[in-house]
Amino acid sequence: MQKKAASGMDINLGNSCSQDAYAWAKKTFVQRAGKAGALAPNLEGGFSNLLLFGQERIGIASDGIGTKIELAERSKKYDTLGFDLLAMVADDLATAGFEPTNLSNIIDVDHLDQAVINELMKGLSEACAFTGVSITGGEIAELGNRISGYGDGMHFNWCSTAIGHLPSQLAQPIDGSQIEEGQVVVAVKSRGFRSNGFSLIRRIMEKNFGPDWQDAPYDETCSWGEKLLTPSLICAPLINKWLSHDILPSGLVHITGGGIADNFRRLLKRKNKGARLENLFAPLPMMKKVMSLGEITLEDAYLYWNMGNAFLAVLPAEQLDAALALAQDTPYQLVRAGEITATPNIQIVLEEKTLNYNF
């Protein structure tokens, strides 16, 4: 029997569907073999892929923000979602060392509300200014009742594709092939939940606070709806800064769906290594509250959410101090979270217990 996640969904089904889709995609690689846009050999299957255009090395990544959109519909606040949208693609590019440069996006709506569109694009523009990205393509498509959502306002889905270039400091994309036992793992603190796991969060909220849960107070300063809309911190500028100062990570991980264990495993399996993480950032207070309200176990929480850690970097030990120093006076909080081990499993050492995830 397939194990089910806390959401009630088969935790293996998404991976299986992705593998099927990727198998079909691979059949098309031959169409560009030896031509501009060819996929670089032996580098496929990561968070982003390397495309060759003569001497220029381009990365590409696509994603959306899922049902976090419903929080905006419920709270009538739309200007933070652009940070979530850009984070999903820019940080996927950053995992291979690409500097994100350009973004195209599509907003599918049931009907148009110009004020909401302006709020969405204002937030995306601000996120791009933070990241150094230019919006160079997009579309707004009116799809009527093919799009639904909460309330009687404009309902929409929002996805994007970003490209980036590989800087000259890298001979090839960062893919985990340089990971060795004893290297250190650095964690970047998150601001909140990334754009994954919100179907479960919404069910927990409704069960505890009723159908208008977004208006329930989180604390004396804001509602639950406002708190859960905390925008994602985009980590790509930090990685770009490291590379420009010749800090060369052996591996980089964007913590999204699947949590720390599933995303880190994808990187570590390339060298059949593991990791012991005894000093991760603790779950954010809002995450602890959601876990308590939903009676979510630590094992499930660390497979479903980032639990306070937006991004992980594997670095040679001798580069640790310089990497931490470059993050000073920036929006990023970093910590030495652990180290690479020879055994192919991931240990997450918590105050309450140690979680073990074998490959």
QUIGILIN-V955837 format. One record per pair of residues at least 4 apart in sequence whose ideal C-beta (glycine too) atoms are under 6 Angstrom apart, sorted by sequence separation. I is the first residue (numbers start at 1). J is the second residue. D is the distance in whole Angstrom. If there is no record, write none. Layout:
I:J:D
I:J:D
This chain:
4:8:6
5:9:6
12:16:6
71:75:6
86:90:5
87:91:5
118:122:6
143:147:5
166:170:5
198:202:6
205:209:6
209:213:4
218:222:5
222:226:4
258:262:3
260:264:6
264:268:6
265:269:6
283:287:4
296:300:5
300:304:6
301:305:6
306:310:6
315:319:5
319:323:6
32:37:4
33:38:6
39:44:6
44:49:6
53:58:6
72:77:6
93:98:4
128:133:4
218:223:6
222:227:5
242:247:4
255:260:6
258:263:5
268:273:5
283:288:5
291:296:4
296:301:5
302:307:6
315:320:6
327:332:5
349:354:5
4:10:6
5:11:4
32:38:5
72:78:5
149:155:3
217:223:6
218:224:5
43:50:5
50:57:6
51:58:5
93:100:5
128:135:6
148:155:6
206:213:5
209:216:4
327:334:5
347:354:6
348:355:4
2:10:4
3:11:6
147:155:5
205:213:4
215:223:5
216:224:5
255:263:5
315:323:6
50:59:6
72:81:6
218:227:4
347:356:6
2:12:6
29:39:5
39:49:6
40:50:4
90:100:4
253:263:5
291:301:5
324:334:6
48:59:5
214:225:3
253:264:5
346:357:5
40:52:6
48:61:4
345:358:4
37:51:5
38:52:5
253:267:5
344:359:4
65:81:6
251:267:5
36:53:5
65:84:5
65:85:5
283:307:5
284:308:5
63:88:4
283:308:5
63:89:5
282:308:6
281:308:4
61:89:5
281:309:5
280:309:5
103:133:5
61:92:4
61:93:5
102:134:5
103:135:5
100:133:5
104:137:3
105:138:5
106:139:5
107:140:5
108:141:5
109:142:6
59:93:5
102:136:5
104:138:6
110:144:6
108:143:5
59:96:6
110:147:4
78:116:6
116:154:5
192:230:3
194:232:5
59:98:4
108:147:6
191:230:5
79:119:5
78:119:4
82:123:3
86:127:4
90:131:5
113:154:4
78:120:5
81:123:6
82:124:3
191:233:5
260:302:6
261:303:6
79:122:5
80:123:6
259:302:5
48:92:5
79:123:4
83:127:4
259:303:5
47:92:4
48:93:5
82:127:5
109:154:6
110:155:5
259:304:6
302:348:6
109:156:5
188:235:5
47:95:4
48:96:5
107:156:5
108:157:5
46:96:6
107:158:5
255:306:4
106:159:6
302:355:6
255:309:6
105:160:4
255:310:6
299:355:6
103:160:6
104:161:5
254:311:6
280:337:5
279:337:5
103:162:5
227:286:6
253:312:4
196:256:5
277:337:5
278:338:5
102:163:5
196:257:4
252:313:5
277:338:4
100:162:5
194:256:5
276:338:5
101:164:5
251:314:4
275:338:6
100:164:4
249:313:5
250:314:5
99:164:5
249:314:6
275:340:6
276:341:5
98:164:4
99:165:6
249:315:5
183:250:6
273:340:5
274:341:4
98:166:6
99:167:6
274:343:5
274:344:5
89:160:6
93:164:4
179:250:5
274:345:5
275:346:5
276:347:5
277:348:5
278:349:4
90:162:6
178:250:4
179:251:5
247:319:5
272:344:5
274:346:6
85:158:6
89:162:4
97:170:5
169:243:5
85:160:5
174:249:6
176:251:4
235:310:6
247:322:6
73:149:5
74:150:5
97:173:6
167:243:5
235:311:4
247:323:5
73:150:4
96:173:4
97:174:4
233:310:6
73:151:6
96:174:5
174:252:6
70:150:5
242:323:6
245:326:6
264:346:6
208:293:5
241:326:6
261:346:5
204:290:6
201:290:6
204:293:5
185:275:6
204:294:4
269:359:6
176:267:4
179:271:5
189:281:5
65:158:6
177:270:6
187:280:5
176:270:4
179:273:6
187:281:6
238:332:5
265:359:6
64:159:4
261:357:4
62:161:4
61:162:6
60:163:5
131:234:5
58:163:6
59:164:5
131:236:6
131:237:6
58:165:6
88:195:6
197:304:5
197:305:5
57:166:4
84:195:5
193:305:6
194:306:6
190:306:5
190:308:6
190:310:4
187:309:5
188:310:5
50:173:5
188:311:4
187:312:6
68:195:5
185:312:6
186:313:5
66:195:5
185:314:6
186:315:6
43:173:6
65:195:4
68:198:5
67:198:5
183:314:5
184:315:5
43:175:6
67:199:5
183:316:6
184:317:5
179:314:5
100:236:5
184:320:5
75:214:5
74:214:4
99:240:5
94:236:4
90:234:5
91:235:5
188:332:6
189:333:4
87:232:4
91:236:6
94:239:4
90:236:4
188:334:6
87:234:5
83:231:4
84:232:5
86:234:6
186:334:6
187:335:5
80:229:5
83:232:5
75:225:4
187:337:4
74:225:5
75:226:6
80:231:4
77:229:6
184:336:6
185:337:5
185:338:5
71:225:6
184:339:5
71:228:5
95:252:4
183:340:5
71:229:5
95:254:5
181:340:5
179:340:6
181:342:5
92:254:6
91:254:4
7:199:6
7:200:4
6:200:6
47:254:6
6:296:5
6:300:4
